[in-house]
Amino acid sequence: MPPVFVVALGALGVAALAKVLARESRRVNAELAALRRDEAAGRDPRHGTLRRDPASGEYRPSDG
């Protein structure tokens, strides 16, 4: 009977570890998403998309 208890205790430990790892993964992903969102919101408009000027052939920053 004792091996059954050891297996059950091991299964509970694995389940608890999986729950902690999933929570930590969600926390880190939320933190990274916030950083990406802040980075995108604070992006300097001077570093926007470049568009080719048909008259001169040069690339210039787009207005929008």
DSSP file (Angstrom, degrees, kcal/mol; ACC not computed):
  #  RESIDUE AA STRUCTURE BP1 BP2  ACC     N-H-->O    O-->H-N    N-H-->O    O-->H-N    TCO  KAPPA ALPHA  PHI   PSI    X-CA   Y-CA   Z-CA
    1    1 A M    >>        0   0    0      0, 0.0     4,-1.2     0, 0.0     3,-1.0   0.000 360.0 360.0 360.0 -35.8    0.0    0.0    0.0
    2    2 A P  H 3>  +     0   0    0      0, 0.0     4,-2.0     0, 0.0     3,-0.3   0.857 360.0  60.1 -58.6 -36.4    2.8    2.6    0.7
    3    3 A P  H 3> S+     0   0    0      0, 0.0     4,-2.3     0, 0.0     5,-0.2   0.844 100.6  57.0 -60.8 -29.1    3.9    2.7   -3.0
    4    4 A V  H <> S+     0   0    0     -3,-1.0     4,-2.4     2,-0.2     5,-0.2   0.901 106.6  48.6 -65.7 -40.1    0.4    3.8   -3.9
    5    5 A F  H  X S+     0   0    0     -4,-1.2     4,-2.6    -3,-0.3    -1,-0.2   0.880 110.1  51.4 -66.3 -38.4    0.8    6.8   -1.5
    6    6 A V  H  X S+     0   0    0     -4,-2.0     4,-2.3     2,-0.2    -2,-0.2   0.913 111.9  46.5 -65.2 -43.1    4.2    7.6   -3.0
    7    7 A V  H  X S+     0   0    0     -4,-2.3     4,-2.4     2,-0.2    -2,-0.2   0.910 113.4  48.7 -65.9 -42.6    2.7    7.6   -6.5
    8    8 A A  H  X S+     0   0    0     -4,-2.4     4,-2.2     2,-0.2    -2,-0.2   0.908 112.0  48.7 -64.5 -41.9   -0.3    9.7   -5.4
    9    9 A L  H  X S+     0   0    0     -4,-2.6     4,-2.1     2,-0.2    -2,-0.2   0.890 111.3  50.5 -64.7 -40.0    2.0   12.2   -3.7
   10   10 A G  H  X S+     0   0    0     -4,-2.3     4,-2.3     2,-0.2    -2,-0.2   0.899 109.4  50.7 -63.6 -41.3    4.2   12.4   -6.8
   11   11 A A  H  X S+     0   0    0     -4,-2.4     4,-2.3     2,-0.2    -2,-0.2   0.896 110.1  49.6 -64.5 -40.5    1.1   13.0   -9.0
   12   12 A L  H  X S+     0   0    0     -4,-2.2     4,-2.4     2,-0.2    -1,-0.2   0.895 110.7  50.8 -64.2 -39.3    0.0   15.8   -6.7
   13   13 A G  H  X S+     0   0    0     -4,-2.1     4,-2.4     2,-0.2    -2,-0.2   0.904 110.4  48.4 -64.3 -42.3    3.5   17.3   -6.8
   14   14 A V  H  X S+     0   0    0     -4,-2.3     4,-2.4     2,-0.2    -2,-0.2   0.901 111.6  50.0 -65.0 -41.6    3.5   17.2  -10.6
   15   15 A A  H  X S+     0   0    0     -4,-2.3     4,-2.0     2,-0.2    -2,-0.2   0.908 111.8  47.9 -64.7 -41.2    0.1   18.9  -10.8
   16   16 A A  H  X S+     0   0    0     -4,-2.4     4,-2.2     2,-0.2    -2,-0.2   0.905 112.0  49.7 -66.2 -41.0    1.2   21.6   -8.4
   17   17 A L  H  X S+     0   0    0     -4,-2.4     4,-2.5     1,-0.2    -2,-0.2   0.899 109.9  50.9 -64.2 -41.0    4.3   22.2  -10.3
   18   18 A A  H  X S+     0   0    0     -4,-2.4     4,-2.3     2,-0.2    -1,-0.2   0.890 110.1  50.3 -63.4 -39.3    2.4   22.4  -13.6
   19   19 A K  H  X S+     0   0    0     -4,-2.0     4,-2.1     2,-0.2    -2,-0.2   0.914 111.8  47.0 -66.1 -42.5    0.0   24.9  -12.1
   20   20 A V  H  X S+     0   0    0     -4,-2.2     4,-2.4     2,-0.2    -2,-0.2   0.914 113.1  48.8 -65.5 -43.0    2.9   27.1  -10.8
   21   21 A L  H  X S+     0   0    0     -4,-2.5     4,-2.3     2,-0.2    -2,-0.2   0.885 110.9  50.2 -65.5 -38.9    4.7   27.0  -14.2
   22   22 A A  H  X S+     0   0    0     -4,-2.3     4,-2.2     2,-0.2    -1,-0.2   0.912 111.4  48.5 -66.0 -41.6    1.5   27.9  -16.1
   23   23 A R  H  X S+     0   0    0     -4,-2.1     4,-2.2     2,-0.2    -2,-0.2   0.913 112.6  48.1 -64.4 -42.4    0.8   30.9  -13.8
   24   24 A E  H  X S+     0   0    0     -4,-2.4     4,-2.6     2,-0.2     5,-0.2   0.888 109.9  52.7 -65.6 -38.9    4.4   32.1  -14.2
   25   25 A S  H  X S+     0   0    0     -4,-2.3     4,-2.4     1,-0.2    -2,-0.2   0.919 110.1  47.6 -62.9 -43.8    4.2   31.7  -18.0
   26   26 A R  H  X S+     0   0    0     -4,-2.2     4,-2.3     2,-0.2    -2,-0.2   0.893 111.9  50.9 -63.7 -39.4    1.0   33.8  -18.1
   27   27 A R  H  X S+     0   0    0     -4,-2.2     4,-2.2     2,-0.2    -2,-0.2   0.927 112.3  45.5 -63.9 -45.6    2.7   36.4  -15.9
   28   28 A V  H  X S+     0   0    0     -4,-2.6     4,-2.6     1,-0.2    -2,-0.2   0.912 113.0  50.2 -65.8 -42.4    5.8   36.6  -18.1
   29   29 A N  H  X S+     0   0    0     -4,-2.4     4,-2.4    -5,-0.2    -1,-0.2   0.890 110.5  49.9 -64.2 -38.4    3.7   36.8  -21.3
   30   30 A A  H  X S+     0   0    0     -4,-2.3     4,-2.1     2,-0.2    -1,-0.2   0.902 111.2  49.4 -65.6 -40.0    1.5   39.5  -19.8
   31   31 A E  H  X S+     0   0    0     -4,-2.2     4,-2.1     2,-0.2    -2,-0.2   0.914 112.2  47.5 -64.8 -43.0    4.6   41.5  -18.9
   32   32 A L  H  X S+     0   0    0     -4,-2.6     4,-2.6     2,-0.2    -2,-0.2   0.891 110.5  52.1 -65.6 -39.3    6.2   41.1  -22.3
   33   33 A A  H  X S+     0   0    0     -4,-2.4     4,-2.5     2,-0.2    -1,-0.2   0.896 109.2  50.3 -64.4 -39.0    2.9   42.1  -24.0
   34   34 A A  H  X S+     0   0    0     -4,-2.1     4,-2.7     2,-0.2     5,-0.2   0.905 110.7  49.4 -65.3 -40.5    2.8   45.2  -21.9
   35   35 A L  H  X S+     0   0    0     -4,-2.1     4,-2.6     2,-0.2    -2,-0.2   0.920 112.2  47.6 -64.0 -42.6    6.4   46.1  -22.8
   36   36 A R  H  X S+     0   0    0     -4,-2.6     4,-2.5     2,-0.2    -2,-0.2   0.912 112.8  49.1 -63.6 -41.6    5.6   45.5  -26.5
   37   37 A R  H  X S+     0   0    0     -4,-2.5     4,-2.2     2,-0.2    -2,-0.2   0.916 113.4  46.1 -64.2 -44.1    2.5   47.7  -26.2
   38   38 A D  H  X S+     0   0    0     -4,-2.7     4,-2.0     2,-0.2    -2,-0.2   0.891 112.7  50.8 -65.6 -39.4    4.4   50.5  -24.5
   39   39 A E  H  < S+     0   0    0     -4,-2.6    -2,-0.2    -5,-0.2    -1,-0.2   0.905 111.9  46.7 -65.2 -41.1    7.2   50.2  -27.0
   40   40 A A  H >< S+     0   0    0     -4,-2.5     3,-0.8     1,-0.2    -2,-0.2   0.871 113.3  48.9 -69.3 -36.4    4.8   50.5  -29.9
   41   41 A A  H 3< S+     0   0    0     -4,-2.2    -1,-0.2     1,-0.2    -2,-0.2   0.839 114.4  45.3 -72.1 -32.6    2.9   53.4  -28.3
   42   42 A G  T 3< S+     0   0    0     -4,-2.0    -1,-0.2    -5,-0.2    -2,-0.2   0.271  81.5 135.0 -94.8  12.2    6.1   55.3  -27.6
   43   43 A R    <   -     0   0    0     -3,-0.8    -3,-0.1    -4,-0.1     5,-0.0  -0.372  63.8-110.9 -65.8 137.5    7.7   54.7  -31.0
   44   44 A D    >   -     0   0    0      1,-0.2     3,-1.9    -2,-0.1    -1,-0.1  -0.533  17.8-142.2 -69.6 125.0    9.2   57.8  -32.5
   45   45 A P  G >  S+     0   0    0      0, 0.0     3,-1.0     0, 0.0    -1,-0.2   0.722  97.1  70.3 -64.9 -19.1    7.2   58.9  -35.5
   46   46 A R  G 3  S+     0   0    0      1,-0.3    -2,-0.1     2,-0.0    -3,-0.0   0.707  93.6  57.8 -69.3 -16.7   10.4   59.9  -37.3
   47   47 A H  G <  S+     0   0    0     -3,-1.9    -1,-0.3    14,-0.0     3,-0.1  -0.177  84.9 125.5-104.2  40.1   11.2   56.2  -37.6
   48   48 A G    <   -     0   0    0     -3,-1.0     2,-0.2     1,-0.2    15,-0.1   0.115  69.3 -50.2 -82.1-161.7    8.0   55.3  -39.4
   49   49 A T        -     0   0    0     12,-0.1    13,-3.1     1,-0.1     2,-0.4  -0.497  52.8-132.7 -76.3 139.6    7.5   53.5  -42.7
   50   50 A L  E     -A   61   0A   0     11,-0.2     2,-0.4    -2,-0.2     9,-0.1  -0.768  19.3-165.0 -93.8 139.7    9.5   54.7  -45.7
   51   51 A R  E     -A   60   0A   0      9,-3.3     9,-2.9    -2,-0.4     2,-0.4  -0.950  24.2-114.3-122.2 144.0    7.7   55.2  -49.0
   52   52 A R  E     -A   59   0A   0     -2,-0.4     7,-0.2     7,-0.2     6,-0.1  -0.645  23.4-133.9 -80.6 128.7    9.4   55.6  -52.4
   53   53 A D     >  -     0   0    0      5,-3.6     4,-3.1    -2,-0.4     5,-0.2  -0.737  11.1-154.0 -81.0 116.4    8.9   59.0  -54.0
   54   54 A P  T  4 S+     0   0    0      0, 0.0    -1,-0.2     0, 0.0    -2,-0.0   0.809  89.7  53.4 -64.9 -28.5    8.0   58.3  -57.7
   55   55 A A  T  4 S+     0   0    0      1,-0.1    -2,-0.0     3,-0.1    -3,-0.0   0.938 126.8  17.0 -72.5 -46.2    9.4   61.7  -58.9
   56   56 A S  T  4 S-     0   0    0      2,-0.2    -1,-0.1    -3,-0.0     3,-0.1   0.686  92.4-129.0-101.9 -20.2   12.9   61.4  -57.4
   57   57 A G     <  +     0   0    0     -4,-3.1     2,-0.2     1,-0.3    -2,-0.0   0.467  66.0 129.1  83.7   0.6   13.1   57.6  -56.7
   58   58 A E        -     0   0    0     -5,-0.2    -5,-3.6    -6,-0.1     2,-0.5  -0.533  62.0-116.6 -87.9 155.4   14.3   58.4  -53.1
   59   59 A Y  E     +A   52   0A   0     -7,-0.2    -7,-0.2    -2,-0.2    -9,-0.0  -0.806  36.7 178.0 -94.2 131.7   12.7   56.8  -50.0
   60   60 A R  E     -A   51   0A   0     -9,-2.9    -9,-3.3    -2,-0.5     2,-0.1  -0.930  37.0 -91.1-130.4 152.4   11.0   59.3  -47.6
   61   61 A P  E     -A   50   0A   0      0, 0.0   -11,-0.2     0, 0.0     2,-0.1  -0.374  45.8-119.6 -62.1 140.1    9.1   58.8  -44.4
   62   62 A S        -     0   0    0    -13,-3.1   -14,-0.1     1,-0.1   -13,-0.1  -0.409  10.6-128.6 -77.7 159.3    5.4   58.4  -44.9
   63   63 A D              0   0    0      1,-0.2    -1,-0.1    -2,-0.1   -15,-0.0   0.761 360.0 360.0 -77.4 -26.6    3.0   60.9  -43.3
   64   64 A G              0   0    0    -15,-0.1    -1,-0.2   -16,-0.0    -2,-0.0   0.424 360.0 360.0-128.0 360.0    0.8   58.2  -41.7
